[in-house]
């Protein structure tokens, strides 16, 4: 019997609302939901059946029977596997102390309540910051150690004093949309791309800046291609023009900025031609771009993580934000908006603060303070060198560590030296070869949970 339902797409954290056709409980067809503000369907979602019913999906818990790295496992019941997991982690705690336990998650940690409970997505919204905190461990970590946090935390907090999710482009009211280092059609969810399409249909123009010709470049009125990793120099060239040609908001600079004189001195340290040569643009092209941003009052900015993947990512993003601030395009219609801080949607559960600092706190104090996380780049150091203390137990949720981090051989060595290692995933990844237990993960199609779209919470299990 065929049934039609409106549900949450199950393949990524985008949480798009989709209409599905089910036959005997099995997904047959999937479409973007009609009459839903968050209805959308990307290419991945279109082929959700291939993920949902893949023959490679993990279906039963696995317990290792061979040597680490061999990938030799036996199937187990959930009762046996969960008891084995609890016992394994408790043995590590008793032998080495609670700080020897760490949990790590990636973008594959799709289930919203898990992310909220652990505080691994938004450090402002956490109930218990870390799976092992109730046991006394300070070590919660995520792939944010190498991705997103330059854009999501360090640059916005050190520029505006808020996290990145509180800085919103006012696309709906903009007359010009500058898309810098982002390609919205590939973002999940695609709500921002759809908003841009609507704005363009009403007359808004797009200016794109990237290092190769992306989809948004093809849709733009004009685009500028820069050398990879040189966006910061372009931003400084724009700031030089803004400051030296007196087109900035002087009252704002005087009352609401720190370090303006130092910035003025720094951009003057090179000629416009010298700054322009770094990204590979003509000086007049940069001057044109500057006045295009400045003269249209309702000019908004769309960025994402593209700018952070360089040696100067944080400062590059700060420089770009500073352009909009000095031009007076902060918190005005059609500019970029500063939202109020996120309110916790999960009641905080009190746990005693651990005595030890998380790993990485000595090397990356700002990261650990702002994210309330351990820095996972220091995981091999903690396992192989016992620095700052031995780490011997790891729970890894929805992340392929050996394909996500640099120097995978070193991470593989660290995984092989753990005394207890558990992986939760949909598929048997390379990490799983080193695990003691592998637990199958669900998709949103199979969860009974919730998702959050801004202030809206939607509960729609299949």
N, C-alpha and C positions, 0 to 999 in steps of 0.2 A: 504494500500500500504506500502510495507516495504522499508525503507531507511537506508543506512549505512552512518555513520558519524564518524569523529575523534573529540573527545571532551575531556574535563577535567573530571576526575572521581569526583563524587559529594559528597562523604561521609566524607572526612576529609581534613585537610590542606595539605596533601601530594602532591596534584596537579598532580597526574600521568596522562599521556595522554593515553586514551583508545579508542578503536573502539567499537561503539555500533550499534546495529540493532534496528531501531524504526519502529513501526507499528501504523499508525494513531497518531503519536506523542508520543507513549508510549514505554518505554524501554522494549525490548524483550530479548536481549543478550548483554553481555559485555565481551570484550577481551583486553589484553594488546595491545597497538598500535604497528603495525609493522613499521619498518624503522623510528622510532622516538627515539632520544637519551633519552627521558624521558618517554618512554612507559613502563608501568608496571601495575600490578594488584595484590593486596594482597587479603587475604581471605575476609576481610570486603568489599572490592570493588566487589569481585565476587558475593556477595549477596546484592548488592546495591539495587536491586528491593525491598527487604524486608524493607529497610529503606525508600526508595522513596515512596512506595505505602502502607506503614503500616497503618492499620485502626486507629492506635493511634496518627498519625500525626495531629498536629494542622492545621486547614484549614481556620479558620476565627478568627478575633480578638474577645477577650472576655473581658467583663467588670464585675467586681465583684458586686454582689447584696447582698451577705450574709456577715457574720462576717469574719474577717481575720482568716485564718486557716481552715475554713469550706470547701472551694473549691466550693462555690456556685457562678456561673457566668451565664451571658447571652451573646449570640452572638451579635456582633455589626458590622456595616459597617466600612471599613477602614477610611472613612471621619470622622465618629463620634469618632472612637477610637483615631485617631491621634490628633484631636482637644482636646479631653479629656486629652490626655497625655500632650500636650503643656500647657494647662491651669493648670493642676495639678502641673507640675514642676515650672511654673512661680509663682503660689501661694506660694509654699514653699520658693522660692527665695525672694519674697517680704516680707514674714513673718520673715524669719530667716537669710537672707543674702545669697549670691551666694555660699559661702563655705559650706552651708548645703546640697548641691547637690553633688552626687558622682556617677560615672559610673564604672561598673565592668564587665569584660569579661573573658571567659574561652576558652578552646581549641575548643569549639563549635562555636566560632566567626570566621567562615570559610571564609567569603568573603574578598578578598585581599584588595580592596580599603578602606573598613571600617577599617581594621587593620592599613593600611598605614596612613590613615587620622587621626586616633586617636593615632598613635605611641605606640600601646600596645604590639607589638611583638618585635620590634627592636628600642630601644630608640635613635639610631643614625638616624632613618628614620621616621620622623614625620612631618606632616603638622600642625595639631592642636593637642597638647598633652592633649586630654581630651574632651569628648563630651560637657561638660559644661563650658569649658574654655571661650568661647565667652561670657558667662554670668558672668564670673568672678570667677569661682570655680577652685581651684588648684587640685581638687580630681579626678584623673583618676587612676584606679586600675585594677588588673587582678589576675588570679590564680597564676601568677608569684610570688605572696606573699608567696606561699608555695611550688612552683615547678619551676625548671629550672634555676632561676637566680643565684644560687650558682655556677652552671656550666657555665651558659651563660654570667655572668657579674663579680661577685665578685672574683672568683678564677682567671680567665684569666686576668682581669684588674690589679689585685694586683700582678700578676706574670710577665706578658708580656706587660701590658699597652694597651691591645686591648680587645674587646669583643670576646666571644667564637665563634661567627660565622665567625671570621677572622682567626681562627686556624684550619687548614685543614690537615687531614692525606693524605699523598701522596701515596695512595694505589697502583696506577698504576705502580709506579717505585720501590715499596718496595720488598725486598726479605724475610722479616719477618714482619708479622702484629700482633702486640700485641693488643688483644681485652680485655679491662679491664673494668669490670662492665657494659657491654653492650651485647645485643643479637640482632645483626643487622637484622636478618630475621623478627623480630617483629616490626622493625621501619617503620614508614610511612613518606615518600615514602621508597621503598626498593632499591633505587639507590646505596646506599653504600654497601648493601649486594651483589648486582649484581657485583659491582666493585671488591669486595673481591673474588667472584667466578671466575672472569676473571683472577685476579692476581694469584690465586691458580692454575688455569689451565696452567699458564705460569711458575709454579715452586715455587711460594711464599709459605712460611710455616706460619701457624697460631699458636700463643700461646694465650691461653685464661685464664683469671683470673676472678673468680666469686665466689659466695657463694653457688651455687648449679649447678648441671650439666644441662646447657642450650643447645640449638641447636648448638651454635657456639663451645661449648666444644666438642661436638660429631664430629665436622668437623676439630678440631684442631689437630696438630701434638702432642701437649701435652697441658694439662690444670692443673691449680692449684685452689683448692677450699679452700677458707678462711672463717673464722667465720664472720658472718654478722657484718658490721660496723667497721671492723678492717683493712680495706685496707690501712689506713694511717700508721699503724705500719709496714705493709709489705713494703710500699714505703720508710719509714725511715730506715728499715733494708737494703734495696737495696742501699740507699744513704750512709749508713755507710760503706758498702763494697766498693762502688765507691770511697769514699773519703780516707778511711784508706788503701786501696790497690793501691792508686794513678793511677786510670784508668780514671780520669776525665780530662777535658780540662782545664789546669791550666791557660792558657792565657785568656780564656773566663771568668773563675771564677774571675780573677784579674781585668779585664777591664769592665766586663759587669754585674756584680752582686753586690747586697748589702746584707749584713748579712751573708756572707759565713762563716766567723769565728764563728759566733753564731750557725749556722747550724752544723758546724763541732763539736762544743762543745756539742750540744744537742744530736746528734746521738751517741756520745761517752759516753753518760750518762748511757747507757745500753749495756750489751754484746749482741752479735749476737743471742745467745741462748735466752736471755730475750726478745729481739724484736720478734724473731721467735715464741715464745710461745704465743704471743698475737693473731696472726692470725691462729695459730695452724699448722704451717708448720715446716718441719725439716730445720735446718740451712743450710745444704748442698743443699737442694732443692732451697732455696733462693739464695745461691751462684751460683748455676747452672743457675737460671733464670737471675740473674744479668749479668753474662758473656754472656749469650745468647743474651741479649739486647745490650750489649756493643760491642761485637766482630763483629756482623753483622752491617756494616756501614748503610745499607739501611733498618733500622728498624723503622716502623711507629707505631703510637698509635691511636687506635680507642676507644673513650670513649663516654658516653652520661650521662644521669642524674642519673644512678644507684649509682654512688659514692657520690652524694650529700645528699642522704636520710639517714643521720646519724647525730649524734651530732657534728661531726667534718668534715662535708662534704667539706667546703671551703678549710680547711687546707689539707685535704686528696688530693683533686684535685691539689692544689698548689704543694704538695710534688711530685706527679706523673709527673707533667710538669717539675719540677726541675730535675728529673732524665734525661729526654731527653735533657734538656738544658745543664747540666753539661757534658753529653756524646757527645756534639757537634752535635746533631741530629735535630737542629732547622734550618729551611730554607735551607735544602739541599735536593737533589733528593732522594726520598725514605724515608725521615724523616717526620717531621711535618712542615707545611708551615705557615708562617704568612702573611696573605693577607692584602691588603690595606684596609683602612676604607671604609664602605659602603657609596655610594653617594646617596643623597636623590633622590628618583624617583618621589616624589610628591612635588610640589612647596610649600614652607612654606607660610602660611597665618599668618600675624602678628596679635597677640592679646596681649593686655596689660597684663603684668605679674600680677597675683593676689597678693593682699596685704597679704593674709594669707598663711601659710605653709600647705602642705597636712597633713592629719591625719597620724600619725606614724612617723613624721619627728623628734620628740623629742626622741623617743625610738629607731628608726632605721635611723639615719641620713645618713649613707653610702648608704643604700638601696634607700632612697628617692632622694639622690643626683645623683647616677649613673643611676637609672631607670627613674627618673623624674616622679615617681608614688607615690600615697598614698600606705601605707601598709595596706592591707585589714584585717589583723589580728586584727587591732585596730578599725575596724568598730563597733563591739558591744560596745566597750568602748565609742565611740563618740555618739552612739545612746542612750545608757542606762545611761551614766554618764555625757554627754555633755562635754567630755574631748577629745581634747583640746577646742572643741566648739560643739554645737549640729549639728548632721547630721540627716536630716529628709526626704530626697528624694534620691532614688536609681534607676538607670537604669541598669539592669543586662542582659548581652548578652551572650548566649551560655555557661552558667555555672550553674551547679547544686550546689549551695553554701552549702546546707545542707548535701550533700554527699561528699563534697570536703574538708571541713575545720574541724579541731578538735573542740570538744565541740559543737556539732550541736544544743543542747538544748539552749545554750546561743545565737547562731546565729539566731535560730528560734524566740527567745524572741525579739531580735533586729529587725528582719523583721516585727514582729507583732506590733512594736511600731512606725514604719515609718508612716509618714503622707501621703506619696505617693510613690508607688513602681511599677515599670514596668518590666516585663520579656519578653525577645525575645528569643524564642526557637522553636525547631521542635516538641517537645513533652511537655505534661503537667507534669512538674517535681514537686517535693515536694515543691520547692520554690514558685511555681505558686499559691499554696493555700493561700499565704500571700499577693499576688499581687493585685493591684487595676486594672491593665490592663495587659493582656497577648496578645502578638503579635506573629503570626506564622512566623517562619524563613524558608528560602529557603535552597536548596542544590546547589552545583555548576552546577548540571544538569539544574537548573532553572534560574541561574544567567546569566546576560550579563555583564561580568566583565573581569578581566585579572588575570593571575597568573605569578609568577616570579620564574624562574629557574636560579639562579646565575645572569648573565648579560642578560638573555634571557626573554623577555616578550611574553606571548602567549595569544591571545584572541580567544577563540573558544567556544562561546555559542552554545547550541544545537539548 
